[in-house]
Amino acid sequence: MTLLFSAGVALLSAGLILFETSRIVNGGETNYVMATVSLYVSVFNLFTSLLSLFGFGGSND
Protein backbone atom coordinates (compact mmCIF):
# COMPACT_ATOMS: atom_id res chain seq x y z
CA MET A 1 0.00 0.00 0.00
CA THR A 2 2.85 2.37 0.81
CA LEU A 3 4.42 1.67 -2.56
CA LEU A 4 1.19 2.58 -4.32
CA PHE A 5 0.82 5.76 -2.29
CA SER A 6 4.41 6.82 -3.02
CA ALA A 7 3.92 6.20 -6.73
CA GLY A 8 0.74 8.29 -6.71
CA VAL A 9 2.44 11.16 -4.91
CA ALA A 10 5.37 11.00 -7.35
CA LEU A 11 3.03 11.21 -10.35
CA LEU A 12 1.01 14.00 -8.78
CA SER A 13 4.15 15.97 -7.91
CA ALA A 14 5.53 15.57 -11.43
CA GLY A 15 2.25 16.83 -12.86
CA LEU A 16 2.21 19.79 -10.48
CA ILE A 17 5.78 20.70 -11.43
CA LEU A 18 4.80 20.75 -15.10
CA PHE A 19 1.64 22.77 -14.40
CA GLU A 20 3.38 25.34 -12.19
CA THR A 21 6.26 25.76 -14.62
CA SER A 22 3.79 26.29 -17.45
CA ARG A 23 1.98 28.97 -15.46
CA ILE A 24 5.24 30.75 -14.67
CA VAL A 25 6.45 30.69 -18.28
CA ASN A 26 3.13 31.74 -19.82
CA GLY A 27 2.61 34.65 -17.41
CA GLY A 28 -0.26 33.17 -15.41
CA GLU A 29 1.60 33.63 -12.15
CA THR A 30 2.50 37.15 -11.07
CA ASN A 31 3.58 36.45 -7.48
CA TYR A 32 6.97 34.91 -8.10
CA VAL A 33 7.75 34.26 -4.45
CA MET A 34 4.70 32.04 -4.04
CA ALA A 35 5.41 30.38 -7.39
CA THR A 36 8.96 29.58 -6.29
CA VAL A 37 7.82 28.20 -2.93
CA SER A 38 5.13 26.10 -4.59
CA LEU A 39 7.61 24.73 -7.12
CA TYR A 40 10.10 23.96 -4.34
CA VAL A 41 7.48 22.07 -2.33
CA SER A 42 6.52 20.02 -5.39
CA VAL A 43 10.16 19.12 -6.05
CA PHE A 44 10.64 18.22 -2.39
CA ASN A 45 7.54 15.99 -2.41
CA LEU A 46 8.74 14.29 -5.58
CA PHE A 47 12.16 13.69 -4.04
CA THR A 48 10.78 12.22 -0.81
CA SER A 49 8.31 9.98 -2.62
CA LEU A 50 11.07 8.70 -4.92
CA LEU A 51 13.23 7.99 -1.88
CA SER A 52 10.38 6.02 -0.39
CA LEU A 53 9.81 4.15 -3.65
CA PHE A 54 13.43 3.11 -3.93
CA GLY A 55 13.60 2.12 -0.27
CA PHE A 56 15.95 4.77 1.06
CA GLY A 57 13.37 6.64 3.11
CA GLY A 58 11.37 3.84 4.64
CA SER A 59 11.61 1.91 7.84
CA ASN A 60 13.17 -1.52 8.38
CA ASP A 61 9.83 -3.37 8.33
Biopython code that builds the backbone (N, CA, C, O; Angstrom):
import numpy as np
from Bio.PDB.StructureBuilder import StructureBuilder

atoms = [
    (1, "MET", "N", (0.815, -1.191, 0.000)),
    (1, "MET", "CA", (0.000, 0.000, 0.000)),
    (1, "MET", "C", (0.866, 1.265, 0.000)),
    (1, "MET", "O", (0.552, 2.248, -0.671)),
    (2, "THR", "N", (1.949, 1.218, 0.759)),
    (2, "THR", "CA", (2.851, 2.368, 0.807)),
    (2, "THR", "C", (3.496, 2.623, -0.545)),
    (2, "THR", "O", (3.696, 3.769, -0.947)),
    (3, "LEU", "N", (3.817, 1.543, -1.235)),
    (3, "LEU", "CA", (4.419, 1.669, -2.562)),
    (3, "LEU", "C", (3.455, 2.347, -3.530)),
    (3, "LEU", "O", (3.860, 3.199, -4.321)),
    (4, "LEU", "N", (2.202, 1.975, -3.466)),
    (4, "LEU", "CA", (1.186, 2.576, -4.320)),
    (4, "LEU", "C", (0.990, 4.051, -3.988)),
    (4, "LEU", "O", (0.860, 4.885, -4.885)),
    (5, "PHE", "N", (0.970, 4.364, -2.711)),
    (5, "PHE", "CA", (0.823, 5.756, -2.292)),
    (5, "PHE", "C", (2.008, 6.604, -2.743)),
    (5, "PHE", "O", (1.824, 7.724, -3.219)),
    (6, "SER", "N", (3.218, 6.077, -2.598)),
    (6, "SER", "CA", (4.413, 6.817, -3.021)),
    (6, "SER", "C", (4.426, 7.038, -4.529)),
    (6, "SER", "O", (4.831, 8.101, -5.001)),
    (7, "ALA", "N", (3.988, 6.045, -5.275)),
    (7, "ALA", "CA", (3.920, 6.198, -6.732)),
    (7, "ALA", "C", (2.890, 7.247, -7.124)),
    (7, "ALA", "O", (3.121, 8.027, -8.048)),
    (8, "GLY", "N", (1.765, 7.273, -6.435)),
    (8, "GLY", "CA", (0.742, 8.286, -6.710)),
    (8, "GLY", "C", (1.221, 9.688, -6.398)),
    (8, "GLY", "O", (0.972, 10.620, -7.163)),
    (9, "VAL", "N", (1.906, 9.842, -5.279)),
    (9, "VAL", "CA", (2.440, 11.157, -4.908)),
    (9, "VAL", "C", (3.511, 11.597, -5.907)),
    (9, "VAL", "O", (3.590, 12.776, -6.250)),
    (10, "ALA", "N", (4.326, 10.662, -6.372)),
    (10, "ALA", "CA", (5.365, 10.997, -7.352)),
    (10, "ALA", "C", (4.737, 11.476, -8.661)),
    (10, "ALA", "O", (5.194, 12.459, -9.244)),
    (11, "LEU", "N", (3.704, 10.793, -9.119)),
    (11, "LEU", "CA", (3.031, 11.210, -10.354)),
    (11, "LEU", "C", (2.330, 12.545, -10.178)),
    (11, "LEU", "O", (2.380, 13.394, -11.069)),
    (12, "LEU", "N", (1.680, 12.739, -9.047)),
    (12, "LEU", "CA", (1.013, 14.005, -8.778)),
    (12, "LEU", "C", (2.010, 15.155, -8.687)),
    (12, "LEU", "O", (1.759, 16.241, -9.209)),
    (13, "SER", "N", (3.125, 14.922, -8.034)),
    (13, "SER", "CA", (4.150, 15.968, -7.906)),
    (13, "SER", "C", (4.755, 16.317, -9.260)),
    (13, "SER", "O", (5.007, 17.487, -9.548)),
    (14, "ALA", "N", (4.987, 15.306, -10.090)),
    (14, "ALA", "CA", (5.527, 15.574, -11.425)),
    (14, "ALA", "C", (4.537, 16.394, -12.250)),
    (14, "ALA", "O", (4.931, 17.313, -12.968)),
    (15, "GLY", "N", (3.265, 16.062, -12.147)),
    (15, "GLY", "CA", (2.249, 16.834, -12.856)),
    (15, "GLY", "C", (2.160, 18.261, -12.355)),
    (15, "GLY", "O", (2.011, 19.190, -13.149)),
    (16, "LEU", "N", (2.249, 18.446, -11.045)),
    (16, "LEU", "CA", (2.208, 19.795, -10.482)),
    (16, "LEU", "C", (3.424, 20.623, -10.888)),
    (16, "LEU", "O", (3.307, 21.827, -11.117)),
    (17, "ILE", "N", (4.580, 19.988, -10.978)),
    (17, "ILE", "CA", (5.781, 20.702, -11.427)),
    (17, "ILE", "C", (5.586, 21.201, -12.853)),
    (17, "ILE", "O", (5.912, 22.346, -13.167)),
    (18, "LEU", "N", (5.055, 20.339, -13.712)),
    (18, "LEU", "CA", (4.801, 20.751, -15.101)),
    (18, "LEU", "C", (3.764, 21.872, -15.173)),
    (18, "LEU", "O", (3.939, 22.830, -15.926)),
    (19, "PHE", "N", (2.693, 21.758, -14.399)),
    (19, "PHE", "CA", (1.639, 22.775, -14.399)),
    (19, "PHE", "C", (2.156, 24.115, -13.885)),
    (19, "PHE", "O", (1.899, 25.153, -14.496)),
    (20, "GLU", "N", (2.876, 24.101, -12.775)),
    (20, "GLU", "CA", (3.376, 25.341, -12.188)),
    (20, "GLU", "C", (4.416, 26.000, -13.081)),
    (20, "GLU", "O", (4.443, 27.224, -13.208)),
    (21, "THR", "N", (5.268, 25.200, -13.695)),
    (21, "THR", "CA", (6.259, 25.757, -14.622)),
    (21, "THR", "C", (5.582, 26.378, -15.829)),
    (21, "THR", "O", (6.008, 27.429, -16.308)),
    (22, "SER", "N", (4.542, 25.744, -16.322)),
    (22, "SER", "CA", (3.791, 26.288, -17.450)),
    (22, "SER", "C", (3.142, 27.620, -17.087)),
    (22, "SER", "O", (3.149, 28.554, -17.888)),
    (23, "ARG", "N", (2.586, 27.709, -15.887)),
    (23, "ARG", "CA", (1.977, 28.968, -15.458)),
    (23, "ARG", "C", (3.006, 30.073, -15.326)),
    (23, "ARG", "O", (2.727, 31.223, -15.666)),
    (24, "ILE", "N", (4.194, 29.741, -14.836)),
    (24, "ILE", "CA", (5.242, 30.751, -14.669)),
    (24, "ILE", "C", (5.716, 31.243, -16.033)),
    (24, "ILE", "O", (5.885, 32.446, -16.235)),
    (25, "VAL", "N", (5.930, 30.323, -16.963)),
    (25, "VAL", "CA", (6.454, 30.690, -18.281)),
    (25, "VAL", "C", (5.429, 31.489, -19.083)),
    (25, "VAL", "O", (5.781, 32.457, -19.758)),
    (26, "ASN", "N", (4.160, 31.082, -19.006)),
    (26, "ASN", "CA", (3.129, 31.737, -19.816)),
    (26, "ASN", "C", (2.561, 32.995, -19.179)),
    (26, "ASN", "O", (1.663, 33.609, -19.755)),
    (27, "GLY", "N", (3.043, 33.399, -18.027)),
    (27, "GLY", "CA", (2.611, 34.647, -17.410)),
    (27, "GLY", "C", (1.369, 34.529, -16.560)),
    (27, "GLY", "O", (0.795, 35.552, -16.189)),
    (28, "GLY", "N", (0.929, 33.336, -16.236)),
    (28, "GLY", "CA", (-0.257, 33.172, -15.412)),
    (28, "GLY", "C", (-0.004, 33.421, -13.944)),
    (28, "GLY", "O", (-0.945, 33.621, -13.176)),
    (29, "GLU", "N", (1.231, 33.412, -13.551)),
    (29, "GLU", "CA", (1.600, 33.633, -12.149)),
    (29, "GLU", "C", (2.352, 34.952, -12.040)),
    (29, "GLU", "O", (3.382, 35.143, -12.685)),
    (30, "THR", "N", (1.836, 35.854, -11.226)),
    (30, "THR", "CA", (2.500, 37.151, -11.070)),
    (30, "THR", "C", (3.241, 37.267, -9.745)),
    (30, "THR", "O", (4.129, 38.109, -9.613)),
    (31, "ASN", "N", (2.896, 36.442, -8.765)),
    (31, "ASN", "CA", (3.582, 36.453, -7.484)),
    (31, "ASN", "C", (4.692, 35.400, -7.538)),
    (31, "ASN", "O", (4.457, 34.215, -7.300)),
    (32, "TYR", "N", (5.883, 35.850, -7.849)),
    (32, "TYR", "CA", (6.974, 34.910, -8.103)),
    (32, "TYR", "C", (7.506, 34.257, -6.837)),
    (32, "TYR", "O", (8.094, 33.178, -6.908)),
    (33, "VAL", "N", (7.320, 34.872, -5.702)),
    (33, "VAL", "CA", (7.755, 34.260, -4.451)),
    (33, "VAL", "C", (6.901, 33.030, -4.162)),
    (33, "VAL", "O", (7.431, 31.966, -3.843)),
    (34, "MET", "N", (5.589, 33.172, -4.273)),
    (34, "MET", "CA", (4.699, 32.035, -4.041)),
    (34, "MET", "C", (4.892, 30.961, -5.103)),
    (34, "MET", "O", (4.787, 29.772, -4.802)),
    (35, "ALA", "N", (5.169, 31.356, -6.333)),
    (35, "ALA", "CA", (5.415, 30.384, -7.394)),
    (35, "ALA", "C", (6.682, 29.586, -7.106)),
    (35, "ALA", "O", (6.722, 28.376, -7.329)),
    (36, "THR", "N", (7.702, 30.256, -6.617)),
    (36, "THR", "CA", (8.957, 29.583, -6.288)),
    (36, "THR", "C", (8.780, 28.636, -5.115)),
    (36, "THR", "O", (9.293, 27.518, -5.148)),
    (37, "VAL", "N", (8.066, 29.056, -4.084)),
    (37, "VAL", "CA", (7.824, 28.204, -2.926)),
    (37, "VAL", "C", (6.993, 26.986, -3.336)),
    (37, "VAL", "O", (7.290, 25.866, -2.921)),
    (38, "SER", "N", (5.980, 27.196, -4.130)),
    (38, "SER", "CA", (5.131, 26.097, -4.589)),
    (38, "SER", "C", (5.922, 25.103, -5.431)),
    (38, "SER", "O", (5.753, 23.892, -5.288)),
    (39, "LEU", "N", (6.774, 25.604, -6.295)),
    (39, "LEU", "CA", (7.611, 24.733, -7.121)),
    (39, "LEU", "C", (8.609, 23.969, -6.255)),
    (39, "LEU", "O", (8.862, 22.789, -6.500)),
    (40, "TYR", "N", (9.173, 24.622, -5.253)),
    (40, "TYR", "CA", (10.100, 23.962, -4.340)),
    (40, "TYR", "C", (9.414, 22.846, -3.560)),
    (40, "TYR", "O", (9.981, 21.766, -3.402)),
    (41, "VAL", "N", (8.216, 23.091, -3.079)),
    (41, "VAL", "CA", (7.476, 22.073, -2.330)),
    (41, "VAL", "C", (7.156, 20.879, -3.221)),
    (41, "VAL", "O", (7.230, 19.737, -2.767)),
    (42, "SER", "N", (6.806, 21.121, -4.466)),
    (42, "SER", "CA", (6.524, 20.022, -5.388)),
    (42, "SER", "C", (7.778, 19.191, -5.662)),
    (42, "SER", "O", (7.708, 17.964, -5.715)),
    (43, "VAL", "N", (8.908, 19.843, -5.832)),
    (43, "VAL", "CA", (10.163, 19.120, -6.049)),
    (43, "VAL", "C", (10.545, 18.326, -4.806)),
    (43, "VAL", "O", (11.012, 17.192, -4.911)),
    (44, "PHE", "N", (10.350, 18.916, -3.628)),
    (44, "PHE", "CA", (10.640, 18.218, -2.385)),
    (44, "PHE", "C", (9.748, 16.989, -2.210)),
    (44, "PHE", "O", (10.229, 15.927, -1.815)),
    (45, "ASN", "N", (8.457, 17.126, -2.502)),
    (45, "ASN", "CA", (7.537, 15.991, -2.407)),
    (45, "ASN", "C", (7.907, 14.895, -3.392)),
    (45, "ASN", "O", (7.827, 13.712, -3.059)),
    (46, "LEU", "N", (8.308, 15.270, -4.591)),
    (46, "LEU", "CA", (8.736, 14.286, -5.583)),
    (46, "LEU", "C", (9.980, 13.557, -5.098)),
    (46, "LEU", "O", (10.078, 12.337, -5.233)),
    (47, "PHE", "N", (10.923, 14.287, -4.540)),
    (47, "PHE", "CA", (12.156, 13.690, -4.045)),
    (47, "PHE", "C", (11.884, 12.707, -2.910)),
    (47, "PHE", "O", (12.418, 11.598, -2.907)),
    (48, "THR", "N", (11.058, 13.110, -1.948)),
    (48, "THR", "CA", (10.782, 12.222, -0.815)),
    (48, "THR", "C", (9.979, 10.996, -1.234)),
    (48, "THR", "O", (10.191, 9.910, -0.694)),
    (49, "SER", "N", (9.070, 11.147, -2.178)),
    (49, "SER", "CA", (8.310, 9.978, -2.620)),
    (49, "SER", "C", (9.192, 9.033, -3.435)),
    (49, "SER", "O", (9.013, 7.816, -3.368)),
    (50, "LEU", "N", (10.137, 9.568, -4.198)),
    (50, "LEU", "CA", (11.070, 8.702, -4.921)),
    (50, "LEU", "C", (12.011, 7.983, -3.955)),
    (50, "LEU", "O", (12.350, 6.820, -4.173)),
    (51, "LEU", "N", (12.430, 8.660, -2.899)),
    (51, "LEU", "CA", (13.234, 7.990, -1.876)),
    (51, "LEU", "C", (12.463, 6.841, -1.244)),
    (51, "LEU", "O", (13.015, 5.766, -1.009)),
    (52, "SER", "N", (11.205, 7.070, -0.975)),
    (52, "SER", "CA", (10.378, 6.018, -0.389)),
    (52, "SER", "C", (10.165, 4.868, -1.370)),
    (52, "SER", "O", (10.161, 3.703, -0.970)),
    (53, "LEU", "N", (9.988, 5.187, -2.642)),
    (53, "LEU", "CA", (9.805, 4.147, -3.655)),
    (53, "LEU", "C", (11.027, 3.270, -3.795)),
    (53, "LEU", "O", (10.904, 2.054, -3.940)),
    (54, "PHE", "N", (12.196, 3.864, -3.754)),
    (54, "PHE", "CA", (13.426, 3.106, -3.931)),
    (54, "PHE", "C", (13.959, 2.512, -2.632)),
    (54, "PHE", "O", (14.987, 1.834, -2.635)),
    (55, "GLY", "N", (13.264, 2.763, -1.518)),
    (55, "GLY", "CA", (13.604, 2.122, -0.268)),
    (55, "GLY", "C", (14.607, 2.832, 0.600)),
    (55, "GLY", "O", (15.065, 2.268, 1.594)),
    (56, "PHE", "N", (14.966, 4.056, 0.259)),
    (56, "PHE", "CA", (15.948, 4.772, 1.060)),
    (56, "PHE", "C", (15.312, 5.589, 2.169)),
    (56, "PHE", "O", (16.020, 6.032, 3.074)),
    (57, "GLY", "N", (14.004, 5.806, 2.133)),
    (57, "GLY", "CA", (13.370, 6.639, 3.114)),
    (57, "GLY", "C", (12.417, 5.899, 4.023)),
    (57, "GLY", "O", (11.766, 6.507, 4.872)),
    (58, "GLY", "N", (12.330, 4.608, 3.856)),
    (58, "GLY", "CA", (11.368, 3.838, 4.637)),
    (58, "GLY", "C", (11.971, 3.268, 5.900)),
    (58, "GLY", "O", (13.144, 3.480, 6.208)),
    (59, "SER", "N", (11.144, 2.543, 6.620)),
    (59, "SER", "CA", (11.614, 1.908, 7.844)),
    (59, "SER", "C", (12.151, 0.511, 7.539)),
    (59, "SER", "O", (12.166, 0.089, 6.383)),
    (60, "ASN", "N", (12.586, -0.198, 8.560)),
    (60, "ASN", "CA", (13.170, -1.518, 8.376)),
    (60, "ASN", "C", (12.151, -2.646, 8.453)),
    (60, "ASN", "O", (12.524, -3.791, 8.709)),
    (61, "ASP", "N", (10.878, -2.350, 8.237)),
    (61, "ASP", "CA", (9.827, -3.375, 8.328)),
    (61, "ASP", "C", (9.898, -4.380, 7.208)),
    (61, "ASP", "O", (9.081, -5.299, 7.151)),
]
sb = StructureBuilder()
sb.init_structure("model")
sb.init_model(0)
sb.init_chain("A")
sb.init_seg("    ")
for serial, (resi, resn, name, xyz) in enumerate(atoms, 1):
    if name == "N":
        sb.init_residue(resn, " ", resi, " ")
    sb.init_atom(name, np.array(xyz, "f"), 0.0, 1.0, " ", f" {name:<3s}", serial, name[0])
structure = sb.get_structure()
